[in-house]
Amino acid sequence: MTGAVGMHIHEFQDMMRTLYLHRDSQRGIERTFEWLIEEVVELGEALRVDDKKALENEFADVIAWLASLANITDVDLEKAALSKYCGKCPKCRHSPCQCTF
């Protein structure tokens, strides 16, 4: 694993696995998902205030809980993300996206 600077998604997920897999596995999928949802709610709250540090902390919490959930469901986040978003929009197949809303 590299240092925090330049870390790949799979390296971050591996770090979360090392730190939390035992506890996350005991908690289970449903309760870990509930923690992820709670962190997304907190991110939403941080988006409403002018506090960059709080916003950074909540983004970090969301990605950490997402990695934990991926670990206990045996999903490689980096592989899944790059497979679906391989440099272009998965719907319109363009970069940048040209989908209409």
MDAnalysis code that builds the backbone (N, CA, C; Angstrom):
import MDAnalysis as mda
import numpy as np

u = mda.Universe.empty(303, n_residues=101, atom_resindex=np.repeat(np.arange(101), 3), trajectory=True)
u.add_TopologyAttr("name", ["N", "CA", "C"] * 101)
u.add_TopologyAttr("resid", np.arange(1, 102))
u.add_TopologyAttr("resname", ["MET", "THR", "GLY", "ALA", "VAL", "GLY", "MET", "HIS", "ILE", "HIS", "GLU", "PHE", "GLN", "ASP", "MET", "MET", "ARG", "THR", "LEU", "TYR", "LEU", "HIS", "ARG", "ASP", "SER", "GLN", "ARG", "GLY", "ILE", "GLU", "ARG", "THR", "PHE", "GLU", "TRP", "LEU", "ILE", "GLU", "GLU", "VAL", "VAL", "GLU", "LEU", "GLY", "GLU", "ALA", "LEU", "ARG", "VAL", "ASP", "ASP", "LYS", "LYS", "ALA", "LEU", "GLU", "ASN", "GLU", "PHE", "ALA", "ASP", "VAL", "ILE", "ALA", "TRP", "LEU", "ALA", "SER", "LEU", "ALA", "ASN", "ILE", "THR", "ASP", "VAL", "ASP", "LEU", "GLU", "LYS", "ALA", "ALA", "LEU", "SER", "LYS", "TYR", "CYS", "GLY", "LYS", "CYS", "PRO", "LYS", "CYS", "ARG", "HIS", "SER", "PRO", "CYS", "GLN", "CYS", "THR", "PHE"])
u.atoms.positions = np.array([
    [0.848, -1.187, 0.000],
    [0.000, 0.000, 0.000],
    [0.887, 1.241, 0.000],
    [0.469, 2.226, -0.769],
    [1.195, 3.495, -0.782],
    [0.731, 4.333, 0.397],
    [1.353, 5.495, 0.565],
    [0.897, 6.416, 1.599],
    [-0.471, 6.962, 1.226],
    [-1.046, 7.751, 2.108],
    [-2.382, 8.294, 1.876],
    [-2.439, 9.122, 0.592],
    [-1.353, 9.802, 0.249],
    [-1.315, 10.594, -0.978],
    [-1.165, 9.633, -2.145],
    [-2.039, 9.722, -3.128],
    [-1.955, 8.866, -4.288],
    [-2.520, 7.472, -4.081],
    [-3.262, 7.258, -3.020],
    [-3.822, 5.949, -2.728],
    [-4.933, 5.617, -3.723],
    [-4.924, 4.401, -4.212],
    [-5.972, 3.919, -5.101],
    [-7.175, 3.456, -4.279],
    [-8.307, 3.342, -4.940],
    [-9.529, 2.909, -4.252],
    [-9.316, 1.548, -3.603],
    [-8.695, 0.609, -4.313],
    [-8.518, -0.723, -3.731],
    [-7.588, -0.687, -2.516],
    [-6.633, 0.229, -2.505],
    [-5.754, 0.352, -1.349],
    [-6.518, 0.898, -0.144],
    [-7.395, 1.863, -0.397],
    [-8.225, 2.387, 0.693],
    [-9.150, 1.292, 1.215],
    [-9.756, 0.544, 0.296],
    [-10.642, -0.543, 0.707],
    [-9.875, -1.590, 1.503],
    [-8.649, -1.906, 1.089],
    [-7.816, -2.842, 1.851],
    [-7.517, -2.312, 3.251],
    [-7.260, -1.002, 3.356],
    [-7.003, -0.401, 4.665],
    [-8.236, -0.531, 5.563],
    [-9.416, -0.273, 5.006],
    [-10.651, -0.418, 5.786],
    [-10.860, -1.878, 6.188],
    [-10.490, -2.807, 5.291],
    [-10.601, -4.236, 5.608],
    [-9.707, -4.573, 6.800],
    [-8.465, -4.106, 6.772],
    [-7.525, -4.373, 7.858],
    [-8.027, -3.776, 9.172],
    [-8.523, -2.546, 9.103],
    [-8.966, -1.856, 10.311],
    [-10.276, -2.404, 10.876],
    [-11.236, -2.736, 10.015],
    [-12.606, -2.931, 10.489],
    [-13.319, -4.211, 10.063],
    [-12.713, -5.075, 9.239],
    [-13.462, -6.220, 8.727],
    [-14.062, -7.083, 9.837],
    [-13.295, -7.338, 10.874],
    [-13.806, -8.186, 11.950],
    [-15.074, -7.577, 12.560],
    [-15.017, -6.301, 12.897],
    [-16.180, -5.633, 13.504],
    [-17.334, -5.510, 12.508],
    [-17.012, -5.154, 11.255],
    [-18.055, -4.999, 10.245],
    [-18.763, -6.319, 9.974],
    [-17.995, -7.403, 9.919],
    [-18.589, -8.725, 9.690],
    [-19.522, -9.113, 10.829],
    [-19.121, -8.812, 12.048],
    [-19.978, -9.105, 13.197],
    [-21.249, -8.269, 13.172],
    [-21.136, -7.007, 12.744],
    [-22.291, -6.111, 12.671],
    [-23.267, -6.595, 11.606],
    [-22.736, -7.060, 10.493],
    [-23.554, -7.593, 9.418],
    [-23.879, -6.559, 8.350],
    [-24.394, -7.056, 7.252],
    [-24.681, -6.225, 6.088],
    [-25.737, -5.159, 6.397],
    [-26.845, -5.562, 6.959],
    [-27.946, -4.617, 7.180],
    [-27.555, -3.471, 8.105],
    [-26.907, -3.782, 9.211],
    [-26.532, -2.718, 10.151],
    [-25.395, -1.850, 9.603],
    [-24.500, -2.442, 8.824],
    [-23.440, -1.648, 8.201],
    [-24.043, -0.714, 7.160],
    [-25.026, -1.200, 6.412],
    [-25.732, -0.354, 5.454],
    [-26.418, 0.807, 6.179],
    [-27.023, 0.536, 7.332],
    [-27.671, 1.598, 8.109],
    [-26.651, 2.663, 8.529],
    [-25.437, 2.247, 8.904],
    [-24.388, 3.213, 9.254],
    [-24.026, 4.059, 8.045],
    [-23.935, 3.419, 6.868],
    [-23.634, 4.167, 5.644],
    [-24.712, 5.214, 5.383],
    [-25.962, 4.838, 5.523],
    [-27.070, 5.774, 5.306],
    [-26.984, 6.941, 6.296],
    [-26.670, 6.650, 7.539],
    [-26.532, 7.711, 8.546],
    [-25.429, 8.683, 8.149],
    [-24.330, 8.162, 7.641],
    [-23.235, 9.034, 7.208],
    [-23.627, 9.865, 5.987],
    [-24.432, 9.303, 5.092],
    [-24.918, 10.073, 3.936],
    [-25.823, 11.206, 4.415],
    [-26.659, 10.935, 5.415],
    [-27.505, 11.978, 5.997],
    [-26.630, 13.084, 6.597],
    [-25.591, 12.700, 7.328],
    [-24.689, 13.696, 7.909],
    [-23.966, 14.491, 6.815],
    [-23.630, 13.840, 5.707],
    [-23.037, 14.558, 4.578],
    [-24.029, 15.584, 4.042],
    [-25.290, 15.195, 3.926],
    [-26.320, 16.133, 3.478],
    [-26.420, 17.339, 4.390],
    [-26.318, 17.116, 5.683],
    [-26.358, 18.222, 6.643],
    [-25.133, 19.117, 6.480],
    [-23.969, 18.515, 6.256],
    [-22.736, 19.289, 6.086],
    [-22.769, 20.117, 4.801],
    [-23.492, 19.655, 3.801],
    [-23.604, 20.403, 2.550],
    [-24.379, 21.709, 2.735],
    [-25.173, 21.776, 3.786],
    [-26.010, 22.957, 4.028],
    [-25.305, 24.054, 4.823],
    [-24.134, 23.753, 5.361],
    [-23.417, 24.747, 6.158],
    [-22.087, 25.073, 5.496],
    [-21.531, 26.194, 5.861],
    [-20.271, 26.647, 5.271],
    [-19.111, 26.221, 6.164],
    [-18.809, 24.915, 6.173],
    [-17.731, 24.387, 7.003],
    [-17.003, 23.315, 6.201],
    [-15.947, 23.723, 5.525],
    [-15.202, 22.834, 4.629],
    [-14.671, 21.607, 5.365],
    [-14.159, 21.776, 6.578],
    [-13.604, 20.649, 7.329],
    [-14.689, 19.622, 7.660],
    [-15.857, 20.083, 8.071],
    [-16.968, 19.167, 8.358],
    [-17.368, 18.414, 7.098],
    [-17.393, 19.120, 5.981],
    [-17.741, 18.502, 4.709],
    [-16.714, 17.421, 4.339],
    [-15.443, 17.731, 4.479],
    [-14.392, 16.751, 4.192],
    [-14.523, 15.525, 5.084],
    [-14.800, 15.760, 6.373],
    [-14.957, 14.641, 7.314],
    [-16.123, 13.745, 6.928],
    [-17.222, 14.339, 6.510],
    [-18.394, 13.533, 6.148],
    [-18.178, 12.770, 4.847],
    [-17.500, 13.398, 3.879],
    [-17.158, 12.652, 2.665],
    [-16.277, 11.457, 3.019],
    [-15.301, 11.671, 3.907],
    [-14.413, 10.588, 4.331],
    [-15.198, 9.475, 5.017],
    [-16.145, 9.841, 5.872],
    [-16.955, 8.829, 6.554],
    [-17.791, 8.029, 5.563],
    [-18.376, 8.708, 4.578],
    [-19.211, 8.008, 3.590],
    [-18.373, 6.998, 2.813],
    [-17.204, 7.409, 2.353],
    [-16.389, 6.473, 1.567],
    [-15.865, 5.330, 2.441],
    [-15.589, 5.613, 3.708],
    [-15.127, 4.555, 4.613],
    [-16.224, 3.515, 4.842],
    [-17.442, 3.970, 5.098],
    [-18.542, 3.029, 5.315],
    [-18.920, 2.297, 4.033],
    [-18.802, 2.961, 2.885],
    [-19.048, 2.301, 1.609],
    [-18.024, 1.182, 1.396],
    [-16.757, 1.469, 1.700],
    [-15.711, 0.452, 1.576],
    [-15.967, -0.700, 2.544],
    [-16.416, -0.401, 3.754],
    [-16.722, -1.457, 4.721],
    [-17.839, -2.350, 4.223],
    [-18.876, -1.744, 3.677],
    [-19.994, -2.520, 3.145],
    [-19.539, -3.370, 1.956],
    [-18.707, -2.801, 1.103],
    [-18.172, -3.566, -0.030],
    [-17.337, -4.740, 0.466],
    [-16.561, -4.523, 1.516],
    [-15.739, -5.607, 2.056],
    [-16.577, -6.771, 2.547],
    [-17.631, -6.503, 3.279],
    [-18.406, -7.622, 3.830],
    [-19.343, -8.247, 2.803],
    [-19.493, -7.607, 1.637],
    [-20.280, -8.217, 0.554],
    [-19.367, -8.735, -0.563],
    [-18.051, -8.684, -0.331],
    [-17.041, -9.193, -1.251],
    [-17.114, -8.526, -2.624],
    [-17.218, -7.186, -2.620],
    [-17.211, -6.396, -3.849],
    [-15.942, -5.555, -3.884],
    [-15.225, -5.624, -4.980],
    [-14.039, -4.794, -5.201],
    [-14.529, -3.465, -5.776],
    [-14.527, -2.422, -4.947],
    [-15.065, -1.120, -5.367],
    [-14.357, -0.559, -6.591],
    [-13.041, -0.627, -6.604],
    [-12.299, -0.060, -7.723],
    [-12.637, -0.788, -9.018],
    [-12.649, -2.097, -8.970],
    [-12.978, -2.892, -10.156],
    [-14.403, -2.597, -10.629],
    [-15.340, -2.540, -9.694],
    [-16.737, -2.274, -10.050],
    [-16.905, -0.885, -10.655],
    [-16.268, 0.109, -10.042],
    [-16.406, 1.490, -10.522],
    [-15.776, 1.657, -11.899],
    [-14.585, 1.107, -12.081],
    [-13.908, 1.254, -13.375],
    [-14.585, 0.434, -14.464],
    [-15.207, -0.657, -14.084],
    [-15.939, -1.466, -15.057],
    [-17.177, -0.730, -15.565],
    [-17.874, -0.068, -14.658],
    [-19.093, 0.640, -15.051],
    [-18.799, 2.002, -15.665],
    [-17.859, 2.732, -15.091],
    [-17.534, 4.093, -15.542],
    [-16.148, 4.095, -16.177],
    [-16.006, 3.459, -17.319],
    [-14.697, 3.297, -17.967],
    [-14.365, 4.501, -18.843],
    [-14.365, 5.684, -18.244],
    [-13.995, 6.893, -18.952],
    [-15.114, 7.537, -19.743],
    [-16.309, 6.977, -19.602],
    [-17.455, 7.575, -20.287],
    [-18.723, 7.257, -19.520],
    [-19.752, 8.016, -19.800],
    [-21.052, 7.815, -19.150],
    [-21.592, 6.433, -19.523],
    [-22.026, 5.637, -18.543],
    [-22.534, 4.311, -18.876],
    [-23.876, 4.340, -19.627],
    [-24.568, 5.463, -19.621],
    [-25.856, 5.551, -20.324],
    [-25.682, 6.017, -21.765],
    [-25.067, 7.180, -21.946],
    [-24.945, 7.737, -23.303],
    [-23.642, 7.337, -23.984],
    [-22.681, 6.788, -23.196],
    [-21.398, 6.324, -23.707],
    [-20.496, 7.442, -24.219],
    [-20.704, 8.689, -23.725],
    [-19.886, 9.817, -24.121],
    [-19.111, 10.373, -22.929],
    [-18.042, 11.116, -23.242],
    [-17.286, 11.847, -22.232],
    [-16.959, 13.220, -22.795],
    [-17.443, 14.287, -22.161],
    [-18.333, 14.275, -20.999],
    [-19.740, 13.788, -21.358],
    [-20.478, 13.480, -20.338],
    [-21.836, 12.980, -20.492],
    [-22.680, 13.935, -21.324],
    [-23.485, 13.374, -22.204],
    [-24.388, 14.151, -23.035],
    [-25.851, 13.772, -22.812],
    [-26.115, 13.085, -21.706],
    [-27.494, 12.716, -21.383],
    [-28.344, 13.977, -21.188],
    [-29.585, 13.903, -21.563],
    [-30.500, 15.006, -21.296],
    [-31.259, 14.703, -20.016],
    [-31.622, 15.749, -19.321],
    [-32.350, 15.575, -18.061],
    [-33.820, 15.732, -18.285],
])
